[in-house]
Amino acid sequence: MFKTLVNAFKNKEIRTKILWTLLLLLAFRVGCFVPIPGLSMSAVKENIASGVSLMSVLNAVTGGSLSQGTLFALGIVPYINASIIIQLLTMVIPAFERWSKQGDEGRKKMSKATRIAAMILALVQSIGIVLGWGDKINAAIMFGNQTLATIAVIILMTAGSALCMWLSERITEHGISNGSSLIIFVGIISTAGQSIYTALTTISASNLQSLWILLEFILVVVVLFALIIFVDSGERRINVTYAKQVKGNKMYGGQNTNIPIRVNASGVMPIIFASALMMFPQMVLSLWGADSEAYIWWSQNLGAGTWVYTILTPVIIVFFAYFYQQMQFQPEDIARNIQQHGGMILGIRPGKPTAEHLRKINNRITLFGALFLALLVLIPSVIFNIIGADMLGLNNAFTSTGLLIVVSVALEVDKQLESQIMMKHYKGILK
């Protein structure tokens, strides 16, 4: 990866894209430190730091800006959720499905629908979070009127989310890789960095136990990174043989190729889907205030950190892994395409038997990927508790979702840079 970065900086056009990306990410991090007027940051931090809650999970993704009550408190989360919702709706709404097949014009319409949905979600989340904070808003910013002060904070949080969405789209358009992924990546890395820095400040010569805990934590994270990379790069290749065909004076076919099916083709999406589904009821109940009976009951019995939440989340992840893979992998279409081009899988008849064979292999591989994701949700929290990471406040530095996102985004950026370098290399040869 370091060699790829060195080669990328040697090309002026790619270097400009990298610098634009870094500049826009810097603008995002600056916005994470711009406070919202009227919020008591100390009270907000106390509310988020009290155990594992919805707020603490959102705070980890936003790079700690939620706990600081800043302009980018919501970050890019509403835009990500809106993208997922619109993607799922393409399966049930004919207009969305039609737009997804209309090329650039259709993508513009889908992007507009995603932006509208993101603003609606940002507004709803802002209302829920602000009502959950309750009396932590200083009414003095709006001439002593508590209602107007609350509305002003909601508007500022929603506007901050809109600005994050704009930065994300500019990174995607003028920079490298996907802007939303990079913003989440930076948020997670900054949260982990802050946690590790805080842990380092608590270590002293008389307290070597804290040092050993920190070293064990870093070792576990490195091992988990290696495991994620190993599984993420794993794939099953199905060999396909194409028969020779004579068309006019030319001969086509007569070659062997393969269909790669990745073990973890769905990536981090099942975890995001499951987390969003488990958190959505708590977010809705927060509209009635964090002190309401329904919100308190849900937080204590079904909220993040409870044993029901811990058991249900892996089950839902396995379900969504199969659901998402069914959206991405269509055995019937692949089998039809193979048959139309005169290909076949050795030992399998063309047509329906080929589709059944592909579906069977895909289901088996998806099962391994789904179980890996489900275990990845449980393993980090269990291991971190065993080594005592909570003593240094490191238990929320890297969540399972955070680990997957960090590795996936890093690998994706490396692939993007390699492909752009290769493209520039071929252009140079043609010139």
C-alpha positions in Angstrom: 0.0 0.0 0.0 2.9 2.4 0.8 4.4 1.7 -2.6 1.0 2.5 -4.2 0.9 5.8 -2.4 4.5 6.7 -3.5 3.6 5.9 -7.2 0.3 7.8 -6.9 2.1 11.0 -5.7 4.4 10.8 -8.8 1.4 11.4 -11.1 0.2 15.1 -11.0 -3.5 14.3 -11.7 -3.7 11.6 -9.0 -1.7 13.7 -6.6 -4.2 16.6 -7.1 -7.1 14.2 -6.3 -5.3 13.0 -3.1 -4.7 16.6 -2.0 -8.3 17.5 -2.6 -9.5 14.5 -0.6 -7.2 15.4 2.3 -8.4 19.1 2.2 -12.1 18.1 2.3 -11.5 15.6 5.1 -9.6 18.4 7.0 -12.7 20.6 6.5 -14.8 17.8 8.0 -12.6 17.5 11.0 -12.6 21.2 11.6 -16.4 21.1 11.6 -16.3 18.4 14.2 -14.8 21.0 16.6 -17.2 23.9 15.9 -19.6 24.0 18.9 -23.4 24.5 18.6 -24.4 27.6 20.6 -26.5 26.8 23.6 -25.4 23.3 24.3 -23.7 22.3 27.6 -20.8 20.1 26.4 -20.0 18.8 29.8 -23.6 17.6 30.3 -23.8 16.1 26.9 -20.5 14.2 27.5 -21.8 12.9 30.8 -25.0 11.7 29.1 -23.1 9.8 26.4 -20.4 8.4 28.6 -22.9 6.8 31.0 -22.7 3.2 29.7 -23.2 1.7 26.2 -26.1 3.4 24.7 -27.4 4.6 21.3 -25.6 7.9 21.8 -22.2 6.2 22.5 -22.5 4.2 19.3 -23.4 7.2 17.2 -20.6 9.2 18.9 -18.0 6.6 17.9 -19.0 6.8 14.2 -19.0 10.6 14.2 -15.5 10.9 15.5 -16.5 12.1 19.0 -18.3 15.2 17.6 -21.6 14.1 19.1 -20.2 14.1 22.6 -18.8 17.6 22.1 -22.1 19.0 20.8 -20.5 20.3 17.6 -22.0 21.2 14.2 -21.2 17.8 12.7 -22.8 15.9 15.6 -24.8 13.7 13.3 -22.0 13.3 10.7 -22.7 11.4 7.6 -24.9 8.8 9.3 -28.3 10.1 8.0 -26.9 10.1 4.4 -25.6 6.5 4.8 -29.0 5.3 6.2 -30.8 7.1 3.4 -28.6 5.4 0.7 -29.4 2.0 2.2 -33.1 2.7 2.3 -33.2 3.9 -1.3 -31.2 0.9 -2.4 -33.7 -1.4 -0.7 -36.7 0.5 -2.1 -35.4 -0.2 -5.7 -36.7 -3.7 -5.2 -40.3 -2.7 -4.3 -40.9 0.7 -6.0 -41.0 0.4 -9.8 -40.0 4.1 -10.4 -36.7 3.6 -8.4 -36.0 0.3 -10.2 -36.5 2.1 -13.5 -34.2 5.0 -12.5 -31.5 2.6 -11.5 -31.4 1.3 -15.1 -31.5 4.7 -16.9 -27.7 5.5 -16.7 -26.5 8.9 -15.7 -30.0 10.5 -15.9 -31.4 7.8 -13.6 -28.5 8.1 -11.2 -29.2 11.9 -10.9 -32.8 11.2 -9.9 -31.7 8.5 -7.4 -29.1 10.9 -5.9 -31.8 13.6 -5.5 -34.2 11.1 -3.8 -31.3 10.0 -1.5 -30.6 13.6 -0.5 -34.2 14.3 0.3 -34.4 11.1 2.4 -31.1 12.0 4.2 -32.5 15.4 5.2 -35.7 13.8 6.5 -33.7 11.3 8.5 -31.3 14.0 9.8 -34.3 16.1 10.9 -35.9 13.2 12.7 -32.6 12.2 14.4 -31.9 15.8 15.4 -35.3 16.0 17.1 -34.8 12.7 18.9 -31.3 13.6 20.1 -32.2 17.1 21.2 -35.3 16.0 23.0 -33.2 13.4 24.7 -30.8 16.1 25.9 -33.8 18.0 27.4 -32.6 20.8 29.7 -29.0 20.7 28.4 -29.9 23.5 26.0 -29.4 27.0 27.2 -32.4 29.1 26.3 -30.3 32.4 26.5 -29.3 32.0 22.9 -32.9 32.8 21.8 -33.8 35.5 24.3 -34.7 33.1 27.0 -37.3 31.1 24.9 -36.6 27.4 25.5 -38.7 26.3 22.5 -37.0 28.6 20.0 -33.6 27.6 21.4 -34.5 23.9 20.9 -35.6 24.6 17.3 -32.4 26.5 16.6 -30.2 23.6 17.8 -32.3 21.1 15.7 -31.8 23.3 12.6 -28.1 23.6 13.2 -27.6 19.9 13.6 -29.6 19.2 10.5 -27.6 21.8 8.5 -24.4 20.2 9.8 -25.5 16.8 8.4 -26.3 18.5 5.1 -22.8 20.0 5.0 -21.3 16.6 5.7 -23.3 15.1 2.8 -22.1 17.9 0.5 -18.4 17.2 1.5 -19.0 13.5 0.9 -20.3 14.1 -2.6 -17.4 16.5 -3.4 -14.9 13.9 -2.3 -16.5 11.3 -4.5 -16.6 13.7 -7.4 -13.1 15.3 -7.2 -11.2 13.0 -4.9 -10.4 9.3 -4.6 -12.8 6.5 -3.5 -16.2 7.0 -1.9 -16.6 10.2 0.1 -19.1 8.7 2.6 -16.8 5.8 3.4 -13.8 8.0 3.9 -15.7 10.4 6.2 -16.8 7.4 8.4 -13.2 6.0 8.2 -11.8 9.3 9.5 -14.4 9.5 12.2 -13.7 6.0 13.5 -9.9 6.5 13.4 -10.1 9.8 15.2 -12.3 8.2 17.9 -9.9 5.4 18.4 -6.9 7.8 18.4 -8.6 9.9 21.1 -9.3 6.8 23.2 -5.7 5.5 22.9 -4.3 9.0 23.7 -6.5 9.2 26.8 -5.3 5.7 27.8 -1.6 6.8 27.4 -2.1 9.8 29.7 -3.3 7.5 32.5 -0.2 5.2 32.3 2.5 6.0 34.8 5.7 4.2 36.0 3.8 3.0 39.1 1.0 1.6 37.1 2.5 -0.9 34.6 -0.8 -2.9 34.5 -2.3 -0.2 32.3 0.6 -0.4 29.9 0.2 -4.1 29.5 -3.6 -3.7 28.9 -2.9 -1.1 26.2 -0.3 -3.4 24.5 -2.7 -6.3 24.6 -5.4 -4.2 23.2 -3.2 -3.1 20.2 -2.2 -6.7 19.6 -5.8 -7.9 19.5 -6.7 -5.1 17.1 -3.8 -6.0 14.8 -4.8 -9.7 14.8 -8.4 -8.8 14.1 -7.3 -6.6 11.2 -5.3 -9.5 9.8 -8.3 -11.9 10.2 -10.6 -9.4 8.4 -8.2 -8.9 5.5 -7.8 -12.7 5.2 -11.5 -13.4 5.0 -12.2 -10.3 2.9 -9.8 -11.5 0.2 -11.1 -15.1 0.3 -13.2 -16.2 -2.7 -14.4 -19.4 -4.5 -13.6 -19.5 -8.3 -16.0 -21.5 -10.4 -14.3 -22.5 -13.7 -16.3 -21.9 -16.9 -15.4 -23.3 -20.3 -16.5 -21.6 -23.6 -16.8 -23.6 -26.8 -15.3 -22.4 -30.0 -17.8 -20.6 -32.3 -17.2 -19.6 -36.0 -19.0 -16.4 -37.0 -18.2 -15.4 -40.5 -14.4 -15.6 -41.0 -13.6 -15.3 -37.3 -13.5 -17.8 -34.5 -14.7 -16.9 -31.1 -14.5 -18.7 -27.7 -12.4 -21.7 -26.9 -11.2 -20.2 -23.6 -11.5 -20.9 -19.9 -12.4 -18.3 -17.3 -13.9 -18.3 -13.8 -16.7 -16.7 -11.8 -15.3 -15.4 -8.5 -17.7 -15.6 -5.5 -16.3 -13.8 -2.5 -16.7 -15.2 1.0 -17.6 -11.8 2.4 -19.1 -10.2 -0.7 -21.6 -8.1 1.3 -18.8 -6.5 3.4 -20.0 -4.4 6.3 -23.5 -3.9 5.0 -25.2 -6.7 7.0 -23.8 -5.2 10.3 -24.9 -1.7 9.3 -28.4 -3.0 8.4 -28.7 -5.0 11.7 -27.4 -2.0 13.8 -29.8 0.4 12.1 -32.8 -2.0 12.7 -31.9 -2.6 16.3 -31.4 1.1 17.0 -34.4 2.5 15.1 -37.0 1.7 17.8 -34.8 3.4 20.4 -34.4 6.4 18.2 -38.2 6.7 17.7 -38.9 6.3 21.4 -36.3 9.1 22.1 -38.8 11.5 20.5 -40.8 11.2 23.7 -37.7 12.0 25.8 -35.0 9.9 27.4 -37.0 10.0 30.7 -40.1 8.4 29.2 -41.1 4.9 30.6 -41.1 3.3 27.1 -37.6 4.6 26.3 -36.2 3.5 29.7 -37.8 0.1 29.4 -36.4 -0.4 25.9 -32.9 0.8 26.9 -32.8 -1.6 29.9 -34.3 -4.7 28.2 -33.6 -4.4 24.4 -31.1 -1.5 24.1 -27.4 -1.7 23.2 -25.4 -3.6 25.7 -28.3 -5.9 26.9 -28.2 -9.7 26.5 -31.2 -9.6 24.2 -29.5 -7.1 21.9 -26.3 -9.2 22.0 -28.2 -12.4 20.9 -30.5 -10.8 18.4 -27.9 -8.8 16.5 -25.8 -11.8 15.2 -29.1 -13.5 14.1 -30.2 -10.4 12.2 -26.7 -10.1 10.7 -26.9 -13.6 9.3 -30.4 -12.9 7.8 -29.2 -9.6 6.2 -26.1 -11.3 4.8 -28.2 -13.7 2.9 -30.7 -10.9 1.9 -28.0 -8.6 0.6 -26.2 -11.4 -1.3 -29.5 -12.3 -3.0 -29.7 -8.7 -4.2 -26.1 -8.7 -5.6 -25.8 -12.3 -7.0 -28.4 -13.5 -9.5 -27.7 -17.2 -10.5 -30.4 -17.2 -13.2 -28.9 -14.2 -15.0 -25.4 -15.6 -14.8 -26.5 -19.1 -16.0 -28.4 -17.5 -18.9 -25.4 -15.4 -19.9 -23.1 -18.4 -19.8 -25.5 -20.4 -22.0 -26.0 -17.6 -24.5 -22.2 -17.3 -25.1 -21.7 -21.0 -25.5 -20.1 -21.6 -22.1 -20.7 -24.3 -19.5 -19.4 -25.5 -16.1 -17.8 -28.9 -16.4 -20.1 -31.7 -15.2 -23.2 -29.3 -15.0 -25.8 -29.0 -17.7 -26.5 -25.5 -19.1 -29.6 -23.6 -18.1 -31.5 -24.3 -14.9 -29.0 -26.9 -13.5 -26.2 -24.4 -13.8 -28.3 -21.8 -11.9 -29.1 -24.3 -9.1 -25.4 -25.2 -8.9 -24.4 -21.5 -8.6 -27.1 -20.9 -6.0 -26.0 -23.9 -3.9 -22.3 -22.8 -3.9 -23.3 -19.2 -3.2 -25.5 -20.2 -0.2 -22.7 -22.2 1.3 -20.1 -19.5 0.9 -22.5 -16.8 2.2 -23.1 -18.9 5.3 -19.4 -18.8 6.2 -19.3 -15.1 5.5 -22.4 -14.5 7.6 -21.1 -16.5 10.5 -17.8 -14.6 10.3 -19.7 -11.3 10.6 -21.8 -12.6 13.5 -18.7 -13.8 15.4 -17.0 -10.5 14.6 -19.7 -8.6 16.4 -19.2 -10.7 19.6 -15.5 -11.4 19.6 -14.1 -7.9 20.0 -16.3 -7.0 23.0 -15.7 -10.3 24.7 -11.9 -10.2 24.2 -11.7 -6.5 25.2 -13.6 -7.3 28.4 -11.3 -10.2 29.2 -8.1 -8.1 28.9 -9.7 -5.3 30.9 -9.9 -2.6 28.1 -12.8 -0.9 29.8 -10.4 0.1 32.6 -8.7 2.5 30.2 -11.8 3.4 28.3 -10.8 1.4 25.2 -13.8 -0.8 25.0 -15.5 1.6 22.6 -12.4 2.6 20.6 -13.0 -0.1 18.0 -16.4 -1.7 17.5 -17.0 -4.6 15.2 -18.5 -2.3 12.6 -15.6 0.1 13.0 -13.0 -2.7 12.5 -14.7 -3.8 9.3 -15.2 -0.3 7.9 -11.6 0.7 8.6 -10.2 -2.4 6.8 -12.7 -2.3 3.9 -12.2 1.4 3.2 -8.4 1.1 3.4 -8.4 -1.9 0.9 -10.9 0.0 -1.4 -8.7 3.1 -1.5 -5.7 1.0 -2.3 -7.6 -0.7 -5.2 -8.8 2.7 -6.5 -5.3 4.1 -6.5 -3.8 1.0 -8.2 -6.5 1.2 -10.9 -6.0 4.9 -11.5 -2.2 4.4 -11.7 -2.6 1.6 -14.2 -5.0 3.7 -16.3 -2.5 6.6 -16.4 0.3 4.1 -17.3 -1.7 2.7 -20.3 -2.5 6.2 -21.4 1.2 7.0 -21.4 2.0 4.0 -23.5 -0.7 5.0 -26.1 0.7 8.5 -26.3 
